Amino acid sequence: MYNNMSYKTFKWVRIFMAMFIAATVSIAVTIENVYLALAAVIIGMISMLLIKKNVKEVLVDEMVNSIAGKSALMAYSIAVPVLAVLSLVFMFSNLKERGSDMYNLGIILSYIALGQMFIYSFFYYYYQRKYGRDGE
Amino acid sequence: MENKIRMLRAEKGMTQEELAEKAGVTRQTIIAIEKGKYVPSLELAFKICKVFDKKIEEVFNY
């Protein structure tokens, strides 16, 4: 296998893969074939993982991880309150019509917000344990 | 935190890309450290010092 790919080549391969996935998903939507769309996404993800391993240059380092961590925290801090407020608005504005689409949308959004909070709490606890911030 | 990476690199005639490769990071990280915009971890600081064969206090000042 090609084991010495430069970052420049990798960038072109990444663009090509994105185009391939976009084109295949578009075709899948047009012909209403969900399996084709799923296959394209899965093949694309696996191919990108394999290709990343063959890039000779460093793609991810501590600064990239630091930036990703800060971005993730910022995204979480914005997304959860927005989802929570939206869910409350949808639910309370449709209290008389329980079971309506808007009321159900509010419930779905509140569960998504709760899910995000659960995932965040789980990984926060996990990394806290990993780095020994458990009182010892 | 200040550092003398740019000066030491110039002394050795080393490019940012070469230093990044030797330290195992991206060139963007070296640029950010040189500009003082990013403070490296202790591990990376030691790696950079090893490349220049210097003690940590000779490269980084706090």
N, CA and C atoms of all chains as a GROMACS GRO file, in nm:
protein
  594
    1MET      N    1   0.085  -0.121   0.000
    1MET     CA    2   0.000   0.000   0.000
    1MET      C    3   0.088   0.126   0.000
    2TYR      N    4   0.037   0.233  -0.063
    2TYR     CA    5   0.109   0.360  -0.069
    2TYR      C    6   0.130   0.410   0.073
    3ASN      N    7   0.258   0.417   0.115
    3ASN     CA    8   0.283   0.440   0.257
    3ASN      C    9   0.357   0.570   0.286
    4ASN      N   10   0.361   0.660   0.189
    4ASN     CA   11   0.441   0.780   0.208
    4ASN      C   12   0.370   0.903   0.152
    5MET      N   13   0.243   0.913   0.180
    5MET     CA   14   0.164   1.020   0.120
    5MET      C   15   0.196   1.155   0.185
    6SER      N   16   0.213   1.257   0.102
    6SER     CA   17   0.239   1.390   0.158
    6SER      C   18   0.106   1.455   0.197
    7TYR      N   19   0.117   1.561   0.276
    7TYR     CA   20  -0.004   1.630   0.324
    7TYR      C   21  -0.081   1.691   0.207
    8LYS      N   22  -0.003   1.738   0.106
    8LYS     CA   23  -0.065   1.800  -0.012
    8LYS      C   24  -0.151   1.697  -0.087
    9THR      N   25  -0.094   1.577  -0.105
    9THR     CA   26  -0.170   1.470  -0.173
    9THR      C   27  -0.292   1.433  -0.091
   10PHE      N   28  -0.271   1.427   0.041
   10PHE     CA   29  -0.381   1.391   0.132
   10PHE      C   30  -0.498   1.489   0.118
   11LYS      N   31  -0.464   1.618   0.106
   11LYS     CA   32  -0.570   1.719   0.093
   11LYS      C   33  -0.653   1.696  -0.034
   12TRP      N   34  -0.584   1.659  -0.145
   12TRP     CA   35  -0.654   1.631  -0.270
   12TRP      C   36  -0.740   1.506  -0.257
   13VAL      N   37  -0.685   1.403  -0.192
   13VAL     CA   38  -0.761   1.278  -0.173
   13VAL      C   39  -0.886   1.304  -0.089
   14ARG      N   40  -0.869   1.391   0.014
   14ARG     CA   41  -0.982   1.425   0.102
   14ARG      C   42  -1.093   1.497   0.022
   15ILE      N   43  -1.053   1.589  -0.065
   15ILE     CA   44  -1.151   1.660  -0.150
   15ILE      C   45  -1.222   1.561  -0.242
   16PHE      N   46  -1.143   1.470  -0.303
   16PHE     CA   47  -1.199   1.370  -0.394
   16PHE      C   48  -1.300   1.281  -0.320
   17MET      N   49  -1.263   1.239  -0.198
   17MET     CA   50  -1.352   1.152  -0.121
   17MET      C   51  -1.482   1.225  -0.086
   18ALA      N   52  -1.470   1.354  -0.048
   18ALA     CA   53  -1.589   1.433  -0.014
   18ALA      C   54  -1.681   1.444  -0.137
   19MET      N   55  -1.619   1.465  -0.255
   19MET     CA   56  -1.698   1.474  -0.378
   19MET      C   57  -1.765   1.341  -0.410
   20PHE      N   58  -1.691   1.232  -0.388
   20PHE     CA   59  -1.745   1.098  -0.414
   20PHE      C   60  -1.867   1.072  -0.324
   21ILE      N   61  -1.851   1.103  -0.195
   21ILE     CA   62  -1.961   1.079  -0.100
   21ILE      C   63  -2.082   1.167  -0.136
   22ALA      N   64  -2.054   1.295  -0.163
   22ALA     CA   65  -2.164   1.388  -0.196
   22ALA      C   66  -2.239   1.340  -0.321
   23ALA      N   67  -2.164   1.300  -0.424
   23ALA     CA   68  -2.226   1.256  -0.550
   23ALA      C   69  -2.307   1.128  -0.527
   24THR      N   70  -2.248   1.034  -0.454
   24THR     CA   71  -2.318   0.906  -0.432
   24THR      C   72  -2.444   0.925  -0.348
   25VAL      N   73  -2.434   1.008  -0.244
   25VAL     CA   74  -2.552   1.034  -0.160
   25VAL      C   75  -2.661   1.105  -0.241
   26SER      N   76  -2.619   1.198  -0.328
   26SER     CA   77  -2.717   1.267  -0.413
   26SER      C   78  -2.790   1.168  -0.503
   27ILE      N   79  -2.714   1.077  -0.563
   27ILE     CA   80  -2.775   0.975  -0.650
   27ILE      C   81  -2.869   0.886  -0.567
   28ALA      N   82  -2.821   0.849  -0.446
   28ALA     CA   83  -2.901   0.762  -0.359
   28ALA      C   84  -3.033   0.828  -0.321
   29VAL      N   85  -3.029   0.958  -0.295
   29VAL     CA   86  -3.151   1.031  -0.260
   29VAL      C   87  -3.244   1.038  -0.381
   30THR      N   88  -3.184   1.061  -0.499
   30THR     CA   89  -3.264   1.071  -0.622
   30THR      C   90  -3.337   0.939  -0.652
   31ILE      N   91  -3.264   0.829  -0.637
   31ILE     CA   92  -3.329   0.699  -0.668
   31ILE      C   93  -3.393   0.636  -0.544
   32GLU      N   94  -3.393   0.714  -0.433
   32GLU     CA   95  -3.456   0.671  -0.307
   32GLU      C   96  -3.400   0.537  -0.257
   33ASN      N   97  -3.268   0.528  -0.251
   33ASN     CA   98  -3.203   0.405  -0.203
   33ASN      C   99  -3.118   0.440  -0.081
   34VAL      N  100  -3.170   0.412   0.036
   34VAL     CA  101  -3.101   0.448   0.160
   34VAL      C  102  -2.973   0.365   0.180
   35TYR      N  103  -2.974   0.242   0.130
   35TYR     CA  104  -2.858   0.154   0.148
   35TYR      C  105  -2.736   0.206   0.072
   36LEU      N  106  -2.761   0.261  -0.046
   36LEU     CA  107  -2.651   0.318  -0.126
   36LEU      C  108  -2.589   0.436  -0.052
   37ALA      N  109  -2.676   0.522   0.008
   37ALA     CA  110  -2.625   0.638   0.083
   37ALA      C  111  -2.544   0.592   0.203
   38LEU      N  112  -2.597   0.493   0.275
   38LEU     CA  113  -2.525   0.442   0.392
   38LEU      C  114  -2.391   0.381   0.352
   39ALA      N  115  -2.393   0.302   0.242
   39ALA     CA  116  -2.271   0.238   0.194
   39ALA      C  117  -2.167   0.343   0.157
   40ALA      N  118  -2.210   0.449   0.089
   40ALA     CA  119  -2.117   0.555   0.047
   40ALA      C  120  -2.052   0.621   0.168
   41VAL      N  121  -2.134   0.651   0.269
   41VAL     CA  122  -2.081   0.718   0.389
   41VAL      C  123  -1.984   0.626   0.463
   42ILE      N  124  -2.023   0.499   0.479
   42ILE     CA  125  -1.936   0.405   0.552
   42ILE      C  126  -1.805   0.381   0.476
   43ILE      N  127  -1.816   0.359   0.344
   43ILE     CA  128  -1.694   0.338   0.263
   43ILE      C  129  -1.603   0.462   0.272
   44GLY      N  130  -1.665   0.579   0.264
   44GLY     CA  131  -1.588   0.704   0.273
   44GLY      C  132  -1.515   0.716   0.405
   45MET      N  133  -1.586   0.686   0.516
   45MET     CA  134  -1.525   0.696   0.649
   45MET      C  135  -1.409   0.598   0.665
   46ILE      N  136  -1.431   0.474   0.623
   46ILE     CA  137  -1.325   0.372   0.636
   46ILE      C  138  -1.205   0.408   0.549
   47SER      N  139  -1.233   0.453   0.426
   47SER     CA  140  -1.123   0.492   0.335
   47SER      C  141  -1.042   0.606   0.395
   48MET      N  142  -1.109   0.706   0.452
   48MET     CA  143  -1.038   0.820   0.510
   48MET      C  144  -0.951   0.777   0.629
   49LEU      N  145  -1.004   0.684   0.709
   49LEU     CA  146  -0.925   0.634   0.823
   49LEU      C  147  -0.798   0.565   0.774
   50LEU      N  148  -0.813   0.481   0.669
   50LEU     CA  149  -0.698   0.407   0.616
   50LEU      C  150  -0.598   0.503   0.550
   51ILE      N  151  -0.650   0.602   0.478
   51ILE     CA  152  -0.562   0.697   0.409
   51ILE      C  153  -0.485   0.782   0.511
   52LYS      N  154  -0.553   0.825   0.618
   52LYS     CA  155  -0.488   0.907   0.721
   52LYS      C  156  -0.367   0.837   0.780
   53LYS      N  157  -0.377   0.704   0.794
   53LYS     CA  158  -0.266   0.628   0.854
   53LYS      C  159  -0.143   0.628   0.764
   54ASN      N  160  -0.163   0.653   0.633
   54ASN     CA  161  -0.051   0.646   0.540
   54ASN      C  162   0.010   0.782   0.506
   55VAL      N  163  -0.034   0.885   0.577
   55VAL     CA  164   0.026   1.017   0.554
   55VAL      C  165   0.153   1.026   0.638
   56LYS      N  166   0.263   1.063   0.573
   56LYS     CA  167   0.392   1.063   0.644
   56LYS      C  168   0.403   1.181   0.743
   57GLU      N  169   0.334   1.291   0.712
   57GLU     CA  170   0.343   1.408   0.801
   57GLU      C  171   0.244   1.397   0.916
   58VAL      N  172   0.274   1.471   1.023
   58VAL     CA  173   0.185   1.472   1.140
   58VAL      C  174   0.059   1.552   1.107
   59LEU      N  175  -0.057   1.492   1.126
   59LEU     CA  176  -0.183   1.562   1.099
   59LEU      C  177  -0.246   1.616   1.226
   60VAL      N  178  -0.229   1.542   1.334
   60VAL     CA  179  -0.290   1.582   1.461
   60VAL      C  180  -0.182   1.585   1.569
   61ASP      N  181  -0.168   1.698   1.635
   61ASP     CA  182  -0.073   1.708   1.745
   61ASP      C  183  -0.141   1.773   1.865
   62GLU      N  184  -0.063   1.807   1.966
   62GLU     CA  185  -0.125   1.857   2.090
   62GLU      C  186  -0.199   1.989   2.070
   63MET      N  187  -0.150   2.076   1.981
   63MET     CA  188  -0.220   2.202   1.960
   63MET      C  189  -0.354   2.180   1.889
   64VAL      N  190  -0.353   2.090   1.791
   64VAL     CA  191  -0.478   2.056   1.721
   64VAL      C  192  -0.579   1.999   1.821
   65ASN      N  193  -0.530   1.911   1.910
   65ASN     CA  194  -0.618   1.853   2.012
   65ASN      C  195  -0.670   1.959   2.108
   66SER      N  196  -0.583   2.053   2.143
   66SER     CA  197  -0.622   2.160   2.234
   66SER      C  198  -0.731   2.248   2.170
   67ILE      N  199  -0.710   2.281   2.042
   67ILE     CA  200  -0.809   2.362   1.970
   67ILE      C  201  -0.940   2.286   1.958
   68ALA      N  202  -0.930   2.155   1.926
   68ALA     CA  203  -1.051   2.073   1.912
   68ALA      C  204  -1.127   2.067   2.044
   69GLY      N  205  -1.054   2.054   2.154
   69GLY     CA  206  -1.117   2.048   2.286
   69GLY      C  207  -1.191   2.177   2.319
   70LYS      N  208  -1.125   2.290   2.292
   70LYS     CA  209  -1.187   2.420   2.320
   70LYS      C  210  -1.310   2.442   2.231
   71SER      N  211  -1.297   2.402   2.103
   71SER     CA  212  -1.410   2.418   2.010
   71SER      C  213  -1.527   2.331   2.054
   72ALA      N  214  -1.496   2.207   2.098
   72ALA     CA  215  -1.601   2.115   2.141
   72ALA      C  216  -1.674   2.171   2.263
   73LEU      N  217  -1.598   2.226   2.356
   73LEU     CA  218  -1.658   2.283   2.478
   73LEU      C  219  -1.747   2.402   2.443
   74MET      N  220  -1.698   2.486   2.349
   74MET     CA  221  -1.775   2.603   2.306
   74MET      C  222  -1.904   2.558   2.236
   75ALA      N  223  -1.891   2.458   2.148
   75ALA     CA  224  -2.009   2.407   2.076
   75ALA      C  225  -2.110   2.350   2.174
   76TYR      N  226  -2.061   2.277   2.273
   76TYR     CA  227  -2.150   2.218   2.375
   76TYR      C  228  -2.218   2.328   2.456
   77SER      N  229  -2.137   2.428   2.497
   77SER     CA  230  -2.191   2.536   2.580
   77SER      C  231  -2.298   2.617   2.509
   78ILE      N  232  -2.290   2.623   2.376
   78ILE     CA  233  -2.391   2.696   2.299
   78ILE      C  234  -2.510   2.605   2.266
   79ALA      N  235  -2.479   2.484   2.219
   79ALA     CA  236  -2.585   2.396   2.168
   79ALA      C  237  -2.684   2.353   2.276
   80VAL      N  238  -2.634   2.315   2.393
   80VAL     CA  239  -2.724   2.261   2.496
   80VAL      C  240  -2.824   2.366   2.546
   81PRO      N  241  -2.780   2.487   2.586
   81PRO     CA  242  -2.880   2.586   2.629
   81PRO      C  243  -2.978   2.623   2.518
   82VAL      N  244  -2.928   2.635   2.394
   82VAL     CA  245  -3.017   2.670   2.282
   82VAL      C  246  -3.123   2.561   2.263
   83LEU      N  247  -3.079   2.435   2.263
   83LEU     CA  248  -3.173   2.324   2.247
   83LEU      C  249  -3.273   2.320   2.363
   84ALA      N  250  -3.222   2.344   2.485
   84ALA     CA  251  -3.309   2.340   2.603
   84ALA      C  252  -3.416   2.450   2.596
   85VAL      N  253  -3.373   2.571   2.562
   85VAL     CA  254  -3.468   2.683   2.553
   85VAL      C  255  -3.571   2.657   2.443
   86LEU      N  256  -3.522   2.611   2.326
   86LEU     CA  257  -3.612   2.582   2.213
   86LEU      C  258  -3.714   2.475   2.251
   87SER      N  259  -3.666   2.371   2.319
   87SER     CA  260  -3.758   2.262   2.357
   87SER      C  261  -3.865   2.314   2.452
   88LEU      N  262  -3.824   2.400   2.546
   88LEU     CA  263  -3.923   2.457   2.641
   88LEU      C  264  -4.024   2.545   2.568
   89VAL      N  265  -3.973   2.625   2.473
   89VAL     CA  266  -4.062   2.712   2.395
   89VAL      C  267  -4.165   2.628   2.319
   90PHE      N  268  -4.117   2.524   2.250
   90PHE     CA  269  -4.207   2.438   2.171
   90PHE      C  270  -4.308   2.367   2.261
   91MET      N  271  -4.263   2.323   2.378
   91MET     CA  272  -4.354   2.247   2.465
   91MET      C  273  -4.457   2.339   2.532
   92PHE      N  274  -4.406   2.452   2.589
   92PHE     CA  275  -4.499   2.538   2.664
   92PHE      C  276  -4.595   2.615   2.573
   93SER      N  277  -4.552   2.642   2.448
   93SER     CA  278  -4.642   2.713   2.358
   93SER      C  279  -4.747   2.618   2.299
   94ASN      N  280  -4.730   2.489   2.322
   94ASN     CA  281  -4.827   2.391   2.269
   94ASN      C  282  -4.881   2.300   2.380
   95LEU      N  283  -4.887   2.354   2.502
   95LEU     CA  284  -4.932   2.272   2.615
   95LEU      C  285  -5.076   2.223   2.597
   96LYS      N  286  -5.159   2.307   2.530
   96LYS     CA  287  -5.299   2.269   2.512
   96LYS      C  288  -5.316   2.164   2.401
   97GLU      N  289  -5.209   2.152   2.320
   97GLU     CA  290  -5.219   2.056   2.209
   97GLU      C  291  -5.113   1.947   2.226
   98ARG      N  292  -5.117   1.882   2.337
   98ARG     CA  293  -5.019   1.774   2.361
   98ARG      C  294  -5.034   1.666   2.254
   99GLY      N  295  -4.924   1.623   2.203
   99GLY     CA  296  -4.928   1.523   2.097
   99GLY      C  297  -4.917   1.585   1.959
  100SER      N  298  -4.923   1.720   1.953
  100SER     CA  299  -4.906   1.787   1.823
  100SER      C  300  -4.760   1.777   1.779
  101ASP      N  301  -4.737   1.804   1.651
  101ASP     CA  302  -4.601   1.793   1.597
  101ASP      C  303  -4.504   1.886   1.670
  102MET      N  304  -4.549   2.009   1.696
  102MET     CA  305  -4.460   2.106   1.761
  102MET      C  306  -4.428   2.065   1.905
  103TYR      N  307  -4.528   2.013   1.975
  103TYR     CA  308  -4.507   1.967   2.113
  103TYR      C  309  -4.408   1.850   2.112
  104ASN      N  310  -4.427   1.756   2.017
  104ASN     CA  311  -4.336   1.641   2.007
  104ASN      C  312  -4.194   1.684   1.970
  105LEU      N  313  -4.187   1.788   1.885
  105LEU     CA  314  -4.054   1.840   1.848
  105LEU      C  315  -3.982   1.892   1.973
  106GLY      N  316  -4.059   1.961   2.059
  106GLY     CA  317  -4.002   2.009   2.185
  106GLY      C  318  -3.948   1.896   2.270
  107ILE      N  319  -4.024   1.788   2.276
  107ILE     CA  320  -3.980   1.671   2.354
  107ILE      C  321  -3.853   1.611   2.294
  108ILE      N  322  -3.851   1.600   2.161
  108ILE     CA  323  -3.733   1.542   2.094
  108ILE      C  324  -3.610   1.630   2.121
  109LEU      N  325  -3.628   1.762   2.109
  109LEU     CA  326  -3.514   1.854   2.133
  109LEU      C  327  -3.465   1.843   2.277
  110SER      N  328  -3.559   1.828   2.372
  110SER     CA  329  -3.516   1.818   2.512
  110SER      C  330  -3.437   1.688   2.535
  111TYR      N  331  -3.478   1.581   2.468
  111TYR     CA  332  -3.404   1.455   2.480
  111TYR      C  333  -3.265   1.466   2.416
  112ILE      N  334  -3.258   1.539   2.305
  112ILE     CA  335  -3.126   1.559   2.240
  112ILE      C  336  -3.034   1.637   2.335
  113ALA      N  337  -3.090   1.742   2.398
  113ALA     CA  338  -3.010   1.821   2.494
  113ALA      C  339  -2.966   1.734   2.611
  114LEU      N  340  -3.057   1.652   2.661
  114LEU     CA  341  -3.022   1.562   2.772
  114LEU      C  342  -2.916   1.461   2.729
  115GLY      N  343  -2.930   1.410   2.607
  115GLY     CA  344  -2.832   1.314   2.554
  115GLY      C  345  -2.693   1.376   2.548
  116GLN      N  346  -2.687   1.500   2.499
  116GLN     CA  347  -2.558   1.569   2.491
  116GLN      C  348  -2.498   1.588   2.630
  117MET      N  349  -2.585   1.626   2.725
  117MET     CA  350  -2.536   1.646   2.862
  117MET      C  351  -2.485   1.514   2.920
  118PHE      N  352  -2.554   1.405   2.888
  118PHE     CA  353  -2.512   1.274   2.938
  118PHE      C  354  -2.375   1.236   2.880
  119ILE      N  355  -2.361   1.254   2.748
  119ILE     CA  356  -2.234   1.218   2.682
  119ILE      C  357  -2.120   1.304   2.739
  120TYR      N  358  -2.148   1.434   2.754
  120TYR     CA  359  -2.045   1.525   2.809
  120TYR      C  360  -2.007   1.482   2.950
  121SER      N  361  -2.107   1.454   3.035
  121SER     CA  362  -2.080   1.415   3.174
  121SER      C  363  -2.002   1.284   3.180
  122PHE      N  364  -2.039   1.191   3.092
  122PHE     CA  365  -1.972   1.061   3.090
  122PHE      C  366  -1.823   1.078   3.058
  123PHE      N  367  -1.795   1.153   2.952
  123PHE     CA  368  -1.654   1.169   2.913
  123PHE      C  369  -1.578   1.259   3.010
  124TYR      N  370  -1.648   1.355   3.071
  124TYR     CA  371  -1.583   1.440   3.172
  124TYR      C  372  -1.539   1.354   3.289
  125TYR      N  373  -1.630   1.267   3.334
  125TYR     CA  374  -1.600   1.176   3.445
  125TYR      C  375  -1.486   1.082   3.406
  126TYR      N  376  -1.494   1.029   3.282
  126TYR     CA  377  -1.392   0.935   3.234
  126TYR      C  378  -1.254   0.999   3.234
  127TYR      N  379  -1.241   1.120   3.179
  127TYR     CA  380  -1.110   1.185   3.171
  127TYR      C  381  -1.064   1.233   3.308
  128GLN      N  382  -1.162   1.270   3.395
  128GLN     CA  383  -1.125   1.308   3.531
  128GLN      C  384  -1.060   1.190   3.603
  129ARG      N  385  -1.118   1.073   3.584
  129ARG     CA  386  -1.062   0.951   3.645
  129ARG      C  387  -0.927   0.919   3.583
  130LYS      N  388  -0.919   0.933   3.451
  130LYS     CA  389  -0.796   0.899   3.378
  130LYS      C  390  -0.679   0.986   3.425
  131TYR      N  391  -0.706   1.114   3.446
  131TYR     CA  392  -0.598   1.204   3.486
  131TYR      C  393  -0.587   1.221   3.637
  132GLY      N  394  -0.660   1.137   3.712
  132GLY     CA  395  -0.640   1.127   3.855
  132GLY      C  396  -0.698   1.237   3.939
  133ARG      N  397  -0.800   1.309   3.887
  133ARG     CA  398  -0.862   1.414   3.969
  133ARG      C  399  -0.978   1.356   4.050
  134ASP      N  400  -0.947   1.251   4.127
  134ASP     CA  401  -1.053   1.188   4.206
  134ASP      C  402  -1.025   1.201   4.355
  135GLY      N  403  -0.949   1.303   4.394
  135GLY     CA  404  -0.925   1.330   4.534
  135GLY      C  405  -0.802   1.264   4.591
  136GLU      N  406  -0.729   1.190   4.510
  136GLU     CA  407  -0.608   1.122   4.560
  136GLU      C  408  -0.483   1.181   4.497
  137MET      N  409   0.505   3.334   2.851
  137MET     CA  410   0.622   3.248   2.831
  137MET      C  411   0.696   3.289   2.703
  138GLU      N  412   0.825   3.315   2.715
  138GLU     CA  413   0.904   3.352   2.597
  138GLU      C  414   0.994   3.234   2.558
  139ASN      N  415   1.036   3.234   2.434
  139ASN     CA  416   1.128   3.127   2.391
  139ASN      C  417   1.224   3.177   2.284
  140LYS      N  418   1.333   3.100   2.269
  140LYS     CA  419   1.436   3.138   2.172
  140LYS      C  420   1.440   3.043   2.054
  141ILE      N  421   1.327   2.983   2.024
  141ILE     CA  422   1.324   2.881   1.918
  141ILE      C  423   1.364   2.939   1.782
  142ARG      N  424   1.311   3.054   1.750
  142ARG     CA  425   1.340   3.115   1.618
  142ARG      C  426   1.491   3.140   1.604
  143MET      N  427   1.552   3.192   1.711
  143MET     CA  428   1.695   3.222   1.709
  143MET      C  429   1.778   3.093   1.695
  144LEU      N  430   1.742   2.994   1.776
  144LEU     CA  431   1.816   2.867   1.773
  144LEU      C  432   1.800   2.797   1.638
  145ARG      N  433   1.682   2.810   1.582
  145ARG     CA  434   1.656   2.749   1.451
  145ARG      C  435   1.740   2.818   1.344
  146ALA      N  436   1.749   2.949   1.355
  146ALA     CA  437   1.829   3.025   1.258
  146ALA      C  438   1.976   2.988   1.270
  147GLU      N  439   2.023   2.970   1.394
  147GLU     CA  440   2.163   2.931   1.417
  147GLU      C  441   2.196   2.799   1.349
  148LYS      N  442   2.100   2.707   1.357
  148LYS     CA  443   2.121   2.573   1.300
  148LYS      C  444   2.081   2.564   1.153
  149GLY      N  445   2.027   2.674   1.100
  149GLY     CA  446   1.982   2.676   0.960
  149GLY      C  447   1.869   2.578   0.936
  150MET      N  448   1.781   2.569   1.035
  150MET     CA  449   1.673   2.471   1.029
  150MET      C  450   1.542   2.541   0.993
  151THR      N  451   1.463   2.479   0.908
  151THR     CA  452   1.332   2.538   0.875
  151THR      C  453   1.229   2.495   0.980
  152GLN      N  454   1.117   2.567   0.978
  152GLN     CA  455   1.008   2.532   1.071
  152GLN      C  456   0.957   2.391   1.044
  153GLU      N  457   0.955   2.356   0.917
  153GLU     CA  458   0.908   2.224   0.877
  153GLU      C  459   1.000   2.114   0.931
  154GLU      N  460   1.130   2.139   0.923
  154GLU     CA  461   1.226   2.039   0.974
  154GLU      C  462   1.213   2.022   1.125
  155LEU      N  463   1.200   2.135   1.195
  155LEU     CA  464   1.184   2.128   1.341
  155LEU      C  465   1.055   2.056   1.376
  156ALA      N  466   0.949   2.088   1.302
  156ALA     CA  467   0.819   2.023   1.328
  156ALA      C  468   0.830   1.872   1.310
  157GLU      N  469   0.900   1.831   1.205
  157GLU     CA  470   0.916   1.688   1.178
  157GLU      C  471   0.994   1.620   1.289
  158LYS      N  472   1.102   1.686   1.335
  158LYS     CA  473   1.184   1.628   1.440
  158LYS      C  474   1.112   1.624   1.575
  159ALA      N  475   1.027   1.724   1.598
  159ALA     CA  476   0.955   1.728   1.726
  159ALA      C  477   0.823   1.650   1.720
  160GLY      N  478   0.786   1.607   1.600
  160GLY     CA  479   0.665   1.527   1.585
  160GLY      C  480   0.536   1.606   1.595
  161VAL      N  481   0.541   1.732   1.547
  161VAL     CA  482   0.419   1.815   1.548
  161VAL      C  483   0.400   1.877   1.410
  162THR      N  484   0.293   1.954   1.395
  162THR     CA  485   0.269   2.020   1.267
  162THR      C  486   0.348   2.152   1.262
  163ARG      N  487   0.367   2.203   1.140
  163ARG     CA  488   0.441   2.329   1.125
  163ARG      C  489   0.363   2.444   1.190
  164GLN      N  490   0.231   2.434   1.187
  164GLN     CA  491   0.146   2.539   1.248
  164GLN      C  492   0.174   2.550   1.398
  165THR      N  493   0.201   2.438   1.462
  165THR     CA  494   0.230   2.440   1.606
  165THR      C  495   0.362   2.512   1.633
  166ILE      N  496   0.462   2.485   1.550
  166ILE     CA  497   0.593   2.552   1.567
  166ILE      C  498   0.576   2.703   1.546
  167ILE      N  499   0.499   2.740   1.444
  167ILE     CA  500   0.475   2.883   1.417
  167ILE      C  501   0.408   2.948   1.538
  168ALA      N  502   0.305   2.880   1.594
  168ALA     CA  503   0.233   2.936   1.709
  168ALA      C  504   0.323   2.948   1.832
  169ILE      N  505   0.411   2.850   1.852
  169ILE     CA  506   0.503   2.855   1.968
  169ILE      C  507   0.602   2.970   1.950
  170GLU      N  508   0.657   2.981   1.829
  170GLU     CA  509   0.754   3.089   1.803
  170GLU      C  510   0.693   3.226   1.825
  171LYS      N  511   0.568   3.240   1.787
  171LYS     CA  512   0.500   3.370   1.804
  171LYS      C  513   0.453   3.393   1.946
  172GLY      N  514   0.463   3.290   2.030
  172GLY     CA  515   0.420   3.300   2.169
  172GLY      C  516   0.269   3.290   2.186
  173LYS      N  517   0.203   3.241   2.080
  173LYS     CA  518   0.057   3.228   2.087
  173LYS      C  519   0.014   3.096   2.150
  174TYR      N  520   0.104   2.999   2.150
  174TYR     CA  521   0.071   2.869   2.208
  174TYR      C  522   0.184   2.825   2.301
  175VAL      N  523   0.146   2.784   2.421
  175VAL     CA  524   0.244   2.735   2.518
  175VAL      C  525   0.250   2.583   2.507
  176PRO      N  526   0.366   2.528   2.470
  176PRO     CA  527   0.371   2.382   2.449
  176PRO      C  528   0.363   2.305   2.581
  177SER      N  529   0.326   2.178   2.570
  177SER     CA  530   0.327   2.092   2.688
  177SER      C  531   0.472   2.069   2.729
  178LEU      N  532   0.490   2.018   2.850
  178LEU     CA  533   0.626   1.991   2.899
  178LEU      C  534   0.696   1.890   2.808
  179GLU      N  535   0.620   1.791   2.763
  179GLU     CA  536   0.676   1.687   2.677
  179GLU      C  537   0.729   1.747   2.546
  180LEU      N  538   0.646   1.832   2.484
  180LEU     CA  539   0.688   1.894   2.358
  180LEU      C  540   0.804   1.990   2.381
  181ALA      N  541   0.801   2.062   2.494
  181ALA     CA  542   0.911   2.154   2.524
  181ALA      C  543   1.043   2.077   2.535
  182PHE      N  544   1.039   1.962   2.601
  182PHE     CA  545   1.161   1.880   2.613
  182PHE      C  546   1.206   1.826   2.477
  183LYS      N  547   1.108   1.788   2.394
  183LYS     CA  548   1.142   1.737   2.260
  183LYS      C  549   1.214   1.845   2.180
  184ILE      N  550   1.162   1.969   2.187
  184ILE     CA  551   1.223   2.080   2.112
  184ILE      C  552   1.364   2.106   2.164
  185CYS      N  553   1.379   2.104   2.296
  185CYS     CA  554   1.512   2.125   2.355
  185CYS      C  555   1.610   2.017   2.311
  186LYS      N  556   1.560   1.894   2.300
  186LYS     CA  557   1.644   1.782   2.258
  186LYS      C  558   1.693   1.803   2.114
  187VAL      N  559   1.605   1.857   2.031
  187VAL     CA  560   1.644   1.883   1.891
  187VAL      C  561   1.761   1.981   1.886
  188PHE      N  562   1.755   2.084   1.973
  188PHE     CA  563   1.862   2.186   1.975
  188PHE      C  564   1.978   2.148   2.068
  189ASP      N  565   1.962   2.036   2.140
  189ASP     CA  566   2.063   1.990   2.235
  189ASP      C  567   2.090   2.098   2.341
  190LYS      N  568   1.981   2.151   2.393
  190LYS     CA  569   1.990   2.257   2.495
  190LYS      C  570   1.907   2.218   2.617
  191LYS      N  571   1.938   2.286   2.730
  191LYS     CA  572   1.856   2.265   2.849
  191LYS      C  573   1.727   2.346   2.834
  192ILE      N  574   1.624   2.306   2.907
  192ILE     CA  575   1.493   2.370   2.889
  192ILE      C  576   1.496   2.520   2.923
  193GLU      N  577   1.576   2.555   3.025
  193GLU     CA  578   1.583   2.697   3.064
  193GLU      C  579   1.662   2.781   2.963
  194GLU      N  580   1.737   2.713   2.875
  194GLU     CA  581   1.811   2.786   2.771
  194GLU      C  582   1.721   2.817   2.652
  195VAL      N  583   1.607   2.748   2.644
  195VAL     CA  584   1.516   2.769   2.531
  195VAL      C  585   1.390   2.846   2.575
  196PHE      N  586   1.338   2.811   2.691
  196PHE     CA  587   1.213   2.873   2.738
  196PHE      C  588   1.238   2.958   2.863
  197ASN      N  589   1.174   3.074   2.865
  197ASN     CA  590   1.182   3.163   2.984
  197ASN      C  591   1.041   3.192   3.032
  198TYR      N  592   1.025   3.186   3.165
  198TYR     CA  593   0.894   3.218   3.221
  198TYR      C  594   0.909   3.336   3.317
   0.00000   0.00000   0.00000
